[in-house]
Amino acid sequence: MATVDHDMASTVTVVAQNQPSRTSFSFAGALKQRYQITSAATISKLRHGHKEFTINIVDAQRSLIIVFYGYNGPGNYTLTNRSNGGDVRITVDQQYWDLSLIATLPCSLMIRSDQPTITPGVDRMRGNFSCLSLPAGHLNKSRQPVAITDGQFDISILVES
């Protein structure tokens, strides 16, 4: 079950949709580096009555995927694979780090806003994320886990309910 804390008294504002989806985040620890990903494609989705949530931002060499069940609108969520299917996966230059490699690790996600755009069925979503540890993929050159700090996103997301 997702841990959620959200404000029930939110107002609906329509925003422009024609902006690309963007994310930025930093790896802390041995692989200290800042990354940015920008994508014009709208492939992130909310499904099944807004409960299944997938952020998917991809460019030619990097990607960010955040997935979980139990989305209830803007608020704070704790993602863990074992409790809500929560996953954070980052791919950089054919290497990846993935929360689901250790089912009990948590990441934090805060959805600051989720507003309809002028395009029906597309919302604009903004938020932040962080992970104390993301395990390295099995074939990574560096087998070191990374911590994700100051992650943020501003995306277009398809609403499929």
DSSP file with accessible surface (Angstrom, degrees, kcal/mol):
  #  RESIDUE AA STRUCTURE BP1 BP2  ACC     N-H-->O    O-->H-N    N-H-->O    O-->H-N    TCO  KAPPA ALPHA  PHI   PSI    X-CA   Y-CA   Z-CA
    1    1 A M              0   0  185      0, 0.0     2,-0.1     0, 0.0    83,-0.1   0.000 360.0 360.0 360.0 138.3    0.0    0.0    0.0
    2    2 A A        -     0   0   17     67,-0.1     2,-0.6    81,-0.1    77,-0.1  -0.450 360.0-130.5 -73.8 142.8    1.3    3.5   -0.8
    3    3 A T  E     +A   78   0A  89     75,-0.6    75,-0.6    -2,-0.1     2,-0.4  -0.874  39.7 175.9 -89.8 122.8    2.1    5.9    1.9
    4    4 A V  E     +A   77   0A  48     -2,-0.6     2,-0.3    73,-0.2    73,-0.2  -0.984  27.1 177.3-137.4 143.0    0.4    9.1    0.9
    5    5 A D  E     +A   76   0A 113     71,-0.7    71,-1.5    -2,-0.4     2,-0.3  -0.909  27.1 157.5-140.1 106.7   -0.2   12.5    2.4
    6    6 A H        -     0   0   55     -2,-0.3     2,-0.6    69,-0.2    69,-0.2  -0.957  45.0-109.6-137.6 158.7   -2.0   14.9    0.1
    7    7 A D        -     0   0  117     -2,-0.3     3,-0.2    67,-0.2    -2,-0.0  -0.745  21.0-163.6 -86.7 118.1   -4.1   18.1    0.2
    8    8 A M  S    S+     0   0  152     -2,-0.6     2,-1.0     1,-0.2    -1,-0.1   0.683  78.4  72.3 -76.6 -17.3   -7.7   17.3   -0.6
    9    9 A A        +     0   0   81      2,-0.0     2,-0.3     0, 0.0    -1,-0.2  -0.446  67.2 144.9 -99.7  62.0   -8.6   21.0   -1.3
   10   10 A S        -     0   0   81     -2,-1.0     2,-0.3    -3,-0.2    -2,-0.0  -0.738  40.6-136.1 -99.9 151.3   -6.8   21.5   -4.6
   11   11 A T        -     0   0  118     -2,-0.3     2,-0.5     2,-0.0    -2,-0.0  -0.741  17.3-121.0-103.1 152.6   -8.0   23.6   -7.4
   12   12 A V        +     0   0  117     -2,-0.3     2,-0.4   103,-0.1   103,-0.1  -0.823  31.7 175.6 -97.2 126.0   -8.0   22.7  -11.1
   13   13 A T        -     0   0   69     -2,-0.5     2,-0.4   103,-0.0    -2,-0.0  -0.996  26.5-131.6-127.8 134.1   -6.1   24.9  -13.4
   14   14 A V        -     0   0   89     -2,-0.4     2,-0.3   101,-0.1   103,-0.2  -0.724  28.9-171.1 -88.1 132.1   -5.6   24.2  -17.1
   15   15 A V  B     -m  117   0B  28    101,-2.3   103,-1.1    -2,-0.4     2,-0.1  -0.833  30.3 -91.3-120.5 160.8   -2.0   24.5  -18.3
   16   16 A A        -     0   0   44     -2,-0.3     3,-0.2   101,-0.2    -1,-0.0  -0.390  30.2-163.5 -68.6 147.5   -0.3   24.4  -21.8
   17   17 A Q        +     0   0   37      1,-0.1     2,-0.4    -2,-0.1    -1,-0.1   0.637  63.9  92.5-107.5 -17.0    0.8   20.9  -22.9
   18   18 A N        +     0   0  139      2,-0.0    -1,-0.1   138,-0.0    -2,-0.0   0.244  61.6 106.1 -76.7  22.2    3.3   21.6  -25.7
   19   19 A Q  S    S-     0   0   77     -2,-0.4   137,-0.1    -3,-0.2     3,-0.0  -0.743  75.3-110.3 -95.4 145.8    6.3   21.6  -23.5
   20   20 A P        -     0   0   36      0, 0.0     2,-0.3     0, 0.0    20,-0.2  -0.306  34.1-104.3 -68.9 158.4    8.8   18.7  -23.5
   21   21 A S  E     -B   39   0A   3     18,-2.9    18,-2.7    20,-0.2     2,-0.3  -0.673  45.8-174.0 -80.9 139.8    9.0   16.4  -20.5
   22   22 A R  E     +BC  38 154A 126    132,-2.4   132,-2.5    -2,-0.3     2,-0.3  -0.984  15.7 176.4-138.5 148.3   12.1   17.0  -18.4
   23   23 A T  E     -BC  37 153A   6     14,-2.2    14,-2.6    -2,-0.3     2,-0.3  -0.979   3.4-175.0-143.3 153.7   13.9   15.5  -15.4
   24   24 A S  E     +BC  36 152A  13    128,-2.0   128,-2.6    -2,-0.3     2,-0.3  -0.981  13.9 155.1-144.6 149.2   17.1   16.3  -13.6
   25   25 A F  E     -B   35   0A   0     10,-2.0    10,-3.0    -2,-0.3     2,-0.4  -0.973  29.3-126.9-163.9 163.6   18.8   14.4  -10.8
   26   26 A S  E     -BC  34 149A  18    123,-1.8   123,-2.2    -2,-0.3     2,-0.5  -0.961  11.1-138.6-123.3 140.9   22.2   13.8   -9.2
   27   27 A F  E     -BC  33 148A   2      6,-3.1     6,-1.5    -2,-0.4     2,-0.3  -0.841  25.5-161.1 -87.4 132.0   24.1   10.7   -8.4
   28   28 A A  E     + C   0 147A  31    119,-2.4   119,-1.2    -2,-0.5     3,-0.5  -0.740  50.0  30.4-108.0 161.8   25.8   11.0   -5.0
   29   29 A G  S >  S-     0   0   60     -2,-0.3     3,-1.2     1,-0.2   117,-0.1  -0.657 120.6  -8.8  95.4-147.4   28.6    8.8   -3.7
   30   30 A A  T 3  S+     0   0   81      1,-0.3    -1,-0.2    -2,-0.3   116,-0.1   0.785 137.5  46.7 -61.7 -29.7   31.3    7.2   -5.8
   31   31 A L  T 3  S+     0   0   54     -3,-0.5    -1,-0.3   114,-0.2    -4,-0.2  -0.176  79.7 176.0-106.8  41.6   29.6    8.0   -9.1
   32   32 A K    <   +     0   0  171     -3,-1.2     2,-0.3    -6,-0.1    -4,-0.2  -0.221  20.0 132.8 -55.9 121.0   28.9   11.7   -8.4
   33   33 A Q  E     -B   27   0A 105     -6,-1.5    -6,-3.1     2,-0.0     2,-0.4  -0.946  48.8-129.0-166.9 148.2   27.3   13.3  -11.5
   34   34 A R  E     -B   26   0A  88     -2,-0.3     2,-0.3    -8,-0.2    -8,-0.2  -0.881  28.4-170.0-105.3 137.9   24.4   15.5  -12.4
   35   35 A Y  E     -B   25   0A  43    -10,-3.0   -10,-2.0    -2,-0.4     2,-0.4  -0.937  12.3-168.8-128.4 151.2   22.1   14.4  -15.3
   36   36 A Q  E     -B   24   0A 125     -2,-0.3     2,-0.4   -12,-0.2   -12,-0.2  -0.993   4.3-169.2-135.6 140.4   19.3   16.0  -17.3
   37   37 A I  E     -B   23   0A   0    -14,-2.6   -14,-2.2    -2,-0.4     2,-0.4  -1.000   3.3-175.9-130.1 133.7   16.9   14.2  -19.6
   38   38 A T  E     +B   22   0A  67     -2,-0.4     2,-0.4   -16,-0.2   -16,-0.2  -0.994   4.7 176.5-129.3 135.3   14.5   16.0  -22.0
   39   39 A S  E     -B   21   0A  14    -18,-2.7   -18,-2.9    -2,-0.4    20,-0.1  -0.992  26.5-161.4-142.2 132.8   12.0   14.3  -24.3
   40   40 A A  S    S+     0   0   92     -2,-0.4     2,-0.2   -20,-0.2    -1,-0.1   0.692  70.9  95.9 -80.8 -20.1    9.3   15.6  -26.6
   41   41 A A        -     0   0   53     17,-0.2     2,-0.9   -20,-0.1   -20,-0.2  -0.493  69.9-142.3 -74.7 138.4    7.4   12.3  -26.6
   42   42 A T        +     0   0   36     -2,-0.2   115,-0.1     1,-0.2    15,-0.1  -0.844  48.6 136.2-100.6  97.1    4.5   11.9  -24.1
   43   43 A I        +     0   0   69     -2,-0.9    -1,-0.2    13,-0.5     2,-0.1   0.429  33.0 107.2-122.9  -3.4    4.8    8.3  -22.9
   44   44 A S  E     -d  157   0A   1    112,-0.6   114,-2.9    12,-0.2     2,-0.3  -0.488  54.3-164.4 -73.0 148.9    4.2    8.6  -19.2
   45   45 A K  E     -dE 158  54A  57      9,-2.3     9,-2.5   112,-0.2     2,-0.4  -0.989  31.3-157.5-143.9 147.7    0.8    7.3  -18.1
   46   46 A L  E     +dE 159  53A   0    112,-2.5   114,-3.4    -2,-0.3     2,-0.3  -0.992  35.5 176.4-113.0 127.6   -1.8    7.2  -15.4
   47   47 A R  E  >> +dE 160  52A  56      5,-2.8     5,-2.3    -2,-0.4     4,-1.0  -0.864  41.3  28.7-130.6 168.1   -4.1    4.1  -15.7
   48   48 A H  T >45S-     0   0  137    112,-0.7     3,-1.0    -2,-0.3    -1,-0.2   0.958 135.3 -32.9  50.1  64.4   -6.9    2.3  -14.0
   49   49 A G  T 345S-     0   0   42      1,-0.2    -1,-0.2   111,-0.2   112,-0.1   0.849 113.0 -63.8  66.9  31.9   -8.7    5.1  -12.3
   50   50 A H  T 345S+     0   0   71    110,-0.3    23,-0.3     2,-0.1    -1,-0.2   0.655 114.6 109.9  68.0  19.1   -5.4    7.0  -11.7
   51   51 A K  T <<5 +     0   0   95     -4,-1.0    19,-2.2    -3,-1.0    20,-1.8   0.794  62.5  65.5 -93.9 -31.4   -4.1    4.3   -9.4
   52   52 A E  E   <S-EF  47  69A  29     -5,-2.3    -5,-2.8    17,-0.2     2,-0.4  -0.847  71.5-169.8 -97.4 127.0   -1.3    2.9  -11.7
   53   53 A F  E     +EF  46  68A   0     15,-2.5    15,-1.7    -2,-0.5     2,-0.4  -0.941  13.4 174.2-126.8 127.8    1.4    5.5  -12.3
   54   54 A T  E     -EF  45  67A  18     -9,-2.5    -9,-2.3    -2,-0.4     2,-0.5  -0.950  10.6-169.2-139.0 117.1    4.3    5.4  -14.8
   55   55 A I  E     + F   0  66A   0     11,-3.0    11,-2.0    -2,-0.4     2,-0.4  -0.917  15.1 175.4 -97.1 129.6    6.8    8.2  -15.4
   56   56 A N  E     + F   0  65A  40     -2,-0.5   -13,-0.5     9,-0.2     2,-0.5  -0.902   6.6 169.0-140.8 105.9    8.9    7.4  -18.5
   57   57 A I  E     + F   0  64A   0      7,-2.4     7,-2.3    -2,-0.4     2,-0.4  -0.987  13.1 174.3-121.4 121.4   11.3   10.0  -19.8
   58   58 A V  E     + F   0  63A  58     -2,-0.5   -17,-0.2     5,-0.2     5,-0.2  -0.985  12.8 169.4-134.0 135.6   13.8    8.8  -22.4
   59   59 A D        -     0   0   41      3,-2.6   -20,-0.1    -2,-0.4   -22,-0.0  -0.622  58.4 -74.3-123.9-166.0   16.4   10.4  -24.6
   60   60 A A  S    S+     0   0  104     -2,-0.2     3,-0.1     1,-0.2    -2,-0.0   0.792 126.0  12.7 -64.3 -28.9   19.1    8.7  -26.8
   61   61 A Q  S    S+     0   0  117      1,-0.1    32,-2.3    32,-0.1    33,-0.4   0.482 122.2  47.6-128.7  -3.7   21.4    7.6  -24.0
   62   62 A R  E     - G   0  92A  65     30,-0.2    -3,-2.6    31,-0.1     2,-0.3  -0.961  51.5-178.8-140.4 156.3   19.5    8.0  -20.7
   63   63 A S  E     -FG  58  91A  16     28,-2.2    28,-2.1    -2,-0.3     2,-0.4  -0.993  13.6-157.5-153.3 153.8   16.1    7.2  -19.2
   64   64 A L  E     -FG  57  90A   0     -7,-2.3    -7,-2.4    -2,-0.3     2,-0.4  -0.999  14.0-179.6-128.7 127.9   14.1    7.6  -16.0
   65   65 A I  E     +FG  56  89A  43     24,-2.3    24,-2.7    -2,-0.4     2,-0.4  -0.999   2.9 179.2-128.1 127.5   11.3    5.3  -15.1
   66   66 A I  E     +FG  55  88A   0    -11,-2.0   -11,-3.0    -2,-0.4     2,-0.3  -0.999  11.9 172.6-126.4 128.3    9.2    5.6  -11.9
   67   67 A V  E     +FG  54  87A  32     20,-2.5    20,-2.5    -2,-0.4     2,-0.3  -0.986   7.5 139.4-137.4 142.1    6.3    3.2  -11.4
   68   68 A F  E     -F   53   0A   0    -15,-1.7   -15,-2.5    -2,-0.3     2,-0.4  -0.960  38.4-119.3-169.3 166.6    3.9    2.3   -8.5
   69   69 A Y  E    S+F   52   0A 125     15,-2.3   -17,-0.2    -2,-0.3   -67,-0.1  -0.888  83.5  52.3-108.6 142.3    0.3    1.5   -7.7
   70   70 A G        +     0   0   21    -19,-2.2     2,-0.3    -2,-0.4   -18,-0.2   0.649  59.4 170.1 109.1  24.2   -1.9    3.6   -5.4
   71   71 A Y        +     0   0    4    -20,-1.8    -1,-0.2    -3,-0.2   -19,-0.1  -0.486   5.7 170.7 -69.7 127.5   -1.6    7.1   -6.9
   72   72 A N        -     0   0   63      1,-0.5    -1,-0.1    -2,-0.3   -21,-0.1   0.008  53.7 -84.6-125.7  25.9   -4.2    9.3   -5.2
   73   73 A G  S    S-     0   0   14    -23,-0.3    -1,-0.5     2,-0.1    38,-0.2  -0.410  84.7  -5.3  98.9-177.9   -3.2   12.7   -6.6
   74   74 A P  S    S+     0   0   40      0, 0.0     2,-0.3     0, 0.0   -67,-0.2  -0.171  91.4  88.7 -52.4 139.9   -0.6   15.2   -5.5
   75   75 A G  E    S- H   0 111A   9     36,-1.2    36,-2.8   -69,-0.2     2,-0.4  -0.955  77.1 -54.6 158.8-172.6    1.2   14.3   -2.2
   76   76 A N  E     -AH   5 110A  75    -71,-1.5   -71,-0.7    -2,-0.3     2,-0.3  -0.839  48.1-175.9-102.1 133.9    4.1   12.4   -0.7
   77   77 A Y  E     -AH   4 109A   3     32,-3.5    32,-2.6    -2,-0.4     2,-0.5  -0.960  20.9-146.9-129.7 145.1    4.6    8.7   -1.5
   78   78 A T  E     -AH   3 108A  53    -75,-0.6   -75,-0.6    -2,-0.3     2,-0.5  -0.968  21.9-151.9-108.1 122.1    7.1    6.1   -0.4
   79   79 A L  E     + H   0 107A   2     28,-3.0    28,-1.6    -2,-0.5     2,-0.3  -0.846  24.9 159.2 -99.9 124.3    7.9    3.6   -3.2
   80   80 A T  E  >  - H   0 106A  22     -2,-0.5     4,-2.3    26,-0.2     6,-1.8  -0.989  38.8-136.9-140.3 138.7    8.9    0.1   -2.3
   81   81 A N  H  > S+     0   0   58     24,-0.5     4,-1.3    -2,-0.3    23,-0.2   0.897 103.1  50.1 -60.6 -41.2    8.7   -2.9   -4.7
   82   82 A R  H  4 S+     0   0  184     21,-1.9    -1,-0.2     1,-0.2    22,-0.1   0.856 118.3  35.2 -70.6 -32.9    7.3   -5.2   -2.1
   83   83 A S  H  4 S+     0   0   55     20,-0.3    -2,-0.2    -3,-0.1    -1,-0.2   0.849 138.7   2.2 -96.0 -33.7    4.5   -3.0   -0.8
   84   84 A N  H  < S-     0   0   10     -4,-2.3   -15,-2.3   -83,-0.1    -3,-0.2   0.166  96.9-100.6-141.2  22.7    3.2   -1.1   -3.9
   85   85 A G     <  +     0   0   25     -4,-1.3    -4,-0.3    -5,-0.4    -3,-0.1   0.678  63.1 174.8  66.1  15.2    5.2   -2.3   -6.9
   86   86 A G        +     0   0    0     -6,-1.8     2,-0.3    -8,-0.1   -18,-0.2  -0.281   2.6 169.3 -61.0 133.5    7.3    0.8   -6.5
   87   87 A D  E     -G   67   0A  27    -20,-2.5   -20,-2.5    -3,-0.1     2,-0.4  -0.996  23.6-172.1-147.2 142.3   10.2    1.1   -8.8
   88   88 A V  E     +G   66   0A   1     -2,-0.3    11,-2.7   -22,-0.2     2,-0.4  -0.990  15.6 178.6-129.0 123.3   12.8    3.7   -9.9
   89   89 A R  E     -GI  65  98A  78    -24,-2.7   -24,-2.3    -2,-0.4     2,-0.5  -0.995   6.7-172.8-130.8 126.4   15.1    2.7  -12.7
   90   90 A I  E     -GI  64  97A   0      7,-2.4     7,-2.3    -2,-0.4     2,-0.5  -0.977   3.4-166.8-119.9 129.1   17.7    5.0  -14.2
   91   91 A T  E     +GI  63  96A  32    -28,-2.1   -28,-2.2    -2,-0.5     2,-0.4  -0.973   8.8 175.4-116.4 131.3   19.7    4.1  -17.3
   92   92 A V  E >   -GI  62  95A   5      3,-2.7     3,-1.6    -2,-0.5   -30,-0.2  -0.976  69.7 -22.6-136.9 118.5   22.8    6.0  -18.3
   93   93 A D  T 3  S-     0   0   85    -32,-2.3   -31,-0.1    -2,-0.4     3,-0.1   0.901 127.2 -46.3  48.8  51.8   25.0    5.0  -21.3
   94   94 A Q  T 3  S+     0   0  193    -33,-0.4     2,-0.3     1,-0.2    -1,-0.3   0.603 120.4 102.7  68.4  15.0   23.9    1.3  -21.3
   95   95 A Q  E <   -I   92   0A  38     -3,-1.6    -3,-2.7    45,-0.1     2,-0.3  -0.916  53.1-163.2-117.8 154.2   24.2    0.9  -17.5
   96   96 A Y  E     -I   91   0A  45     -2,-0.3    41,-2.8    -5,-0.2     2,-0.4  -0.962  19.9-158.0-140.8 156.8   21.3    0.9  -15.1
   97   97 A W  E     -IJ  90 136A   8     -7,-2.3    -7,-2.4    -2,-0.3     2,-0.4  -0.996  22.5-173.2-129.4 132.9   20.4    1.3  -11.4
   98   98 A D  E >   -I   89   0A   7     37,-2.1     3,-1.5    -2,-0.4     4,-0.2  -0.974  28.7-153.3-142.8 122.7   17.1   -0.2  -10.3
   99   99 A L  G >  S+     0   0    0    -11,-2.7     3,-1.7    -2,-0.4     6,-0.3   0.846  95.0  66.9 -58.0 -35.5   15.2   -0.1   -7.0
  100  100 A S  G 3  S+     0   0   41      1,-0.3    -1,-0.3   -12,-0.2     3,-0.2   0.633  78.0  81.2 -69.8  -9.4   13.5   -3.4   -7.7
  101  101 A L  G <  S+     0   0   58     -3,-1.5     2,-0.4     1,-0.3    -1,-0.3   0.763 103.8  34.2 -67.2 -22.7   16.8   -5.3   -7.4
  102  102 A I  S X  S-     0   0   83     -3,-1.7     3,-1.8    -4,-0.2   -21,-0.3  -0.918  82.9-154.6-130.8 106.4   16.3   -5.2   -3.7
  103  103 A A  T 3  S+     0   0   27     -2,-0.4   -21,-1.9     1,-0.3   -20,-0.3   0.656  87.2  51.2 -60.7 -20.2   12.6   -5.5   -2.9
  104  104 A T  T 3  S+     0   0   82    -23,-0.2    -1,-0.3   -24,-0.1    -4,-0.1   0.523  79.6 110.3-100.1  -3.5   12.7   -3.7    0.5
  105  105 A L    <   -     0   0   38     -3,-1.8   -24,-0.5    -6,-0.3     2,-0.3  -0.485  57.1-145.9 -70.9 139.9   14.6   -0.5   -0.5
  106  106 A P  E     -H   80   0A  55      0, 0.0    26,-0.6     0, 0.0    27,-0.4  -0.728  15.0-170.0-104.6 154.8   12.5    2.7   -0.5
  107  107 A a  E     -HK  79 131A   2    -28,-1.6   -28,-3.0    -2,-0.3     2,-0.4  -0.951  22.0-126.9-129.6 156.1   12.5    5.8   -2.6
  108  108 A S  E     -HK  78 130A  64     22,-2.9    22,-2.1    -2,-0.3     2,-0.4  -0.857  23.3-175.8-106.4 140.6   10.6    9.0   -1.9
  109  109 A L  E     -HK  77 129A   3    -32,-2.6   -32,-3.5    -2,-0.4     2,-0.5  -1.000   6.3-171.2-135.5 131.1    8.3   10.7   -4.4
  110  110 A M  E     -HK  76 128A  67     18,-3.0    18,-2.4    -2,-0.4     2,-0.8  -0.985   9.4-157.9-123.6 118.2    6.5   14.0   -4.0
  111  111 A I  E     -HK  75 127A   3    -36,-2.8   -36,-1.2    -2,-0.5    16,-0.3  -0.879  11.8-179.5 -91.6 112.2    3.9   15.0   -6.6
  112  112 A R  E     +     0   0A 116     14,-2.0     2,-0.3    -2,-0.8    15,-0.2   0.828  65.2   0.9 -81.8 -37.2    3.6   18.8   -6.3
  113  113 A S  E     - K   0 126A  24     13,-1.9    13,-2.1   -38,-0.1    -1,-0.3  -0.994  46.8-176.8-153.5 150.8    1.0   19.3   -9.1
  114  114 A D  E     + K   0 125A  31     -2,-0.3    11,-0.2    11,-0.2    -3,-0.0  -0.828  27.3 165.7-147.4 100.2   -1.1   17.3  -11.5
  115  115 A Q  E     - K   0 124A  42      9,-2.6     9,-3.2    -2,-0.3  -101,-0.1  -0.940  37.5-108.3-126.6 144.6   -3.2   19.5  -13.8
  116  116 A P  E     - K   0 123A  43      0, 0.0  -101,-2.3     0, 0.0     7,-0.2  -0.314  33.0-146.3 -64.5 150.4   -5.1   19.1  -17.0
  117  117 A T  B     -m   15   0B   9      5,-2.2  -101,-0.2     2,-0.5     5,-0.2  -0.510  33.9 -94.4-103.9-177.6   -3.6   20.6  -20.1
  118  118 A I  S    S+     0   0  127   -103,-1.1  -102,-0.1    -2,-0.2     5,-0.1   0.651 109.0  82.3 -73.4 -11.9   -5.5   22.1  -23.1
  119  119 A T  S >  S-     0   0   53      3,-0.2     3,-1.7     1,-0.0    -2,-0.5  -0.835  92.1-118.5 -93.2 119.1   -5.1   18.7  -24.8
  120  120 A P  T 3  S+     0   0  122      0, 0.0     3,-0.1     0, 0.0    -2,-0.1  -0.283  96.8  18.6 -57.5 136.4   -7.8   16.3  -23.6
  121  121 A G  T 3  S+     0   0   42      1,-0.2    38,-2.9    -4,-0.1     2,-0.4   0.539 104.3 101.5  81.4   7.8   -6.4   13.2  -21.8
  122  122 A V  E <   - L   0 158A  12     -3,-1.7    -5,-2.2    36,-0.2     2,-0.3  -0.989  48.3-172.8-128.1 126.7   -3.0   14.8  -21.1
  123  123 A D  E     -KL 116 157A  25     34,-3.0    34,-2.8    -2,-0.4     2,-0.5  -0.764  22.4-130.0-108.0 161.5   -2.0   16.3  -17.7
  124  124 A R  E     -KL 115 156A   0     -9,-3.2    -9,-2.6    -2,-0.3     2,-0.4  -0.963  30.4-171.0-109.2 124.6    1.1   18.3  -16.8
  125  125 A M  E     -KL 114 155A   0     30,-2.8    30,-3.0    -2,-0.5     2,-0.4  -0.961   9.0-174.5-123.5 138.0    2.7   16.8  -13.6
  126  126 A R  E     +KL 113 154A  54    -13,-2.1   -14,-2.0    -2,-0.4   -13,-1.9  -0.977  21.9 126.7-129.7 144.3    5.6   18.3  -11.5
  127  127 A G  E     -KL 111 153A   0     26,-2.0    26,-2.3    -2,-0.4     2,-0.3  -0.969  41.6-109.2-173.2-173.7    7.4   16.7   -8.6
  128  128 A N  E     -KL 110 152A  49    -18,-2.4   -18,-3.0    -2,-0.3     2,-0.3  -0.936  22.7-174.5-133.7 155.5   10.5   15.6   -6.8
  129  129 A F  E     +KL 109 151A   8     22,-1.7    22,-1.5    -2,-0.3     2,-0.3  -0.985   4.1 177.6-149.2 156.5   12.1   12.2   -6.0
  130  130 A S  E     -K  108   0A  49    -22,-2.1   -22,-2.9    -2,-0.3     2,-0.4  -0.980   9.5-161.9-155.8 152.7   15.1   10.8   -4.1
  131  131 A a  E     -KL 107 148A   4     17,-1.8    17,-2.5    -2,-0.3     3,-0.2  -0.989  15.9-151.7-138.8 128.8   16.5    7.4   -3.3
  132  132 A L  E    S+     0   0A 158    -26,-0.6     2,-0.3    -2,-0.4    -1,-0.1   0.835  89.1   3.8 -66.3 -31.1   19.0    6.6   -0.5
  133  133 A S  E     -     0   0A  37    -27,-0.4    -1,-0.3    14,-0.1    14,-0.2  -0.926  55.9-172.4-158.2 129.8   20.3    3.7   -2.6
  134  134 A L  E     - L   0 146A   0     12,-2.8    12,-2.0    -2,-0.3   -35,-0.2  -0.991  32.3-127.5-118.4 119.9   19.7    2.3   -6.0
  135  135 A P        -     0   0   16      0, 0.0   -37,-2.1     0, 0.0     2,-0.1  -0.342  25.3-110.1 -66.4 147.4   21.5   -1.0   -6.7
  136  136 A A  B     -J   97   0A  11      7,-0.4   -39,-0.2   -39,-0.2     7,-0.1  -0.457  36.4-101.4 -75.6 146.5   23.7   -1.3   -9.7
  137  137 A G    >   -     0   0    0    -41,-2.8     3,-1.5    -2,-0.1    -1,-0.1  -0.232  34.0-107.4 -64.4 157.5   22.6   -3.6  -12.6
  138  138 A H  T 3  S+     0   0  120      1,-0.3    -1,-0.1     3,-0.0    -2,-0.1   0.784 117.0  38.5 -61.3 -31.5   24.1   -7.0  -12.9
  139  139 A L  T 3  S+     0   0  167    -43,-0.0    -1,-0.3     3,-0.0     4,-0.1   0.280  85.0 131.3-106.0  11.7   26.3   -6.1  -16.0
  140  140 A N    <   -     0   0   10     -3,-1.5   -45,-0.1   -44,-0.1   -46,-0.0  -0.304  60.8-133.8 -62.1 146.2   27.2   -2.6  -15.0
  141  141 A K  S    S+     0   0  191      1,-0.2     2,-0.6     2,-0.1    -1,-0.1   0.919 102.2  47.9 -62.7 -45.7   30.9   -1.6  -15.2
  142  142 A S        -     0   0   29      1,-0.1    -1,-0.2     2,-0.1    -5,-0.1  -0.887  69.4-166.8 -97.6 122.9   30.6   -0.1  -11.8
  143  143 A R        +     0   0  143     -2,-0.6    -7,-0.4    -7,-0.1    -1,-0.1   0.304  51.9 119.9 -89.0  10.7   28.8   -2.4   -9.3
  144  144 A Q        -     0   0  104     -9,-0.1    -2,-0.1     1,-0.1     2,-0.0  -0.558  63.4-128.1 -79.1 134.7   28.4    0.5   -6.9
  145  145 A P        -     0   0   63      0, 0.0     2,-0.3     0, 0.0  -115,-0.3  -0.344  24.7-142.0 -69.0 163.0   24.9    1.6   -5.9
  146  146 A V  E     - L   0 134A   3    -12,-2.0   -12,-2.8  -117,-0.1     2,-0.4  -0.927   3.9-137.4-124.7 152.9   24.0    5.2   -6.2
  147  147 A A  E     -C   28   0A  26   -119,-1.2  -119,-2.4    -2,-0.3     2,-0.6  -0.881  19.2-141.2-102.1 141.9   22.0    7.6   -4.1
  148  148 A I  E     +CL  27 131A   3    -17,-2.5   -17,-1.8    -2,-0.4     2,-0.3  -0.934  24.6 179.0-106.1 122.8   19.7    9.9   -6.0
  149  149 A T  E     +C   26   0A  61   -123,-2.2  -123,-1.8    -2,-0.6   -19,-0.1  -0.823  57.8   6.5-119.6 160.2   19.4   13.5   -4.7
  150  150 A D  E    S+     0   0A  84     -2,-0.3     2,-0.2  -125,-0.2   -20,-0.1   0.729  76.8 173.4  40.7  39.3   17.5   16.5   -5.8
  151  151 A G  E     + L   0 129A   0    -22,-1.5   -22,-1.7    -3,-0.1     2,-0.3  -0.509   2.0 170.4 -71.5 139.0   15.5   14.6   -8.4
  152  152 A Q  E     -CL  24 128A  81   -128,-2.6  -128,-2.0   -24,-0.3     2,-0.3  -0.983  12.8-169.6-146.7 155.5   12.8   16.7  -10.1
  153  153 A F  E     -CL  23 127A   7    -26,-2.3   -26,-2.0    -2,-0.3     2,-0.3  -0.990  16.2-172.0-146.7 154.8   10.5   16.3  -13.1
  154  154 A D  E     +CL  22 126A  39   -132,-2.5  -132,-2.4    -2,-0.3     2,-0.3  -0.873  36.1 162.6-145.1 102.6    8.1   18.4  -15.1
  155  155 A I  E     - L   0 125A   0    -30,-3.0   -30,-2.8    -2,-0.3     2,-0.4  -0.866  45.0-124.0-130.5 158.4    6.2   16.1  -17.6
  156  156 A S  E     - L   0 124A   0     -2,-0.3  -112,-0.6   -32,-0.2     2,-0.4  -0.854  37.5-167.9 -92.3 135.3    3.3   15.6  -19.8
  157  157 A I  E     -dL  44 123A   0    -34,-2.8   -34,-3.0    -2,-0.4     2,-0.3  -0.995  19.3-127.7-134.2 130.7    1.4   12.5  -18.8
  158  158 A L  E     -dL  45 122A  47   -114,-2.9  -112,-2.5    -2,-0.4     2,-0.7  -0.578  18.9-144.8 -74.1 135.4   -1.3   10.6  -20.6
  159  159 A V  E     +d   46   0A  35    -38,-2.9     2,-0.6    -2,-0.3  -112,-0.2  -0.904  23.3 173.9-106.5 109.6   -4.4    9.9  -18.5
  160  160 A E  E      d   47   0A  81   -114,-3.4  -112,-0.7    -2,-0.7  -110,-0.3  -0.902 360.0 360.0-118.4 100.2   -6.0    6.5  -19.4
  161  161 A S              0   0  101     -2,-0.6  -114,-0.1  -114,-0.2    -2,-0.0  -0.936 360.0 360.0-126.3 360.0   -8.8    5.6  -17.1
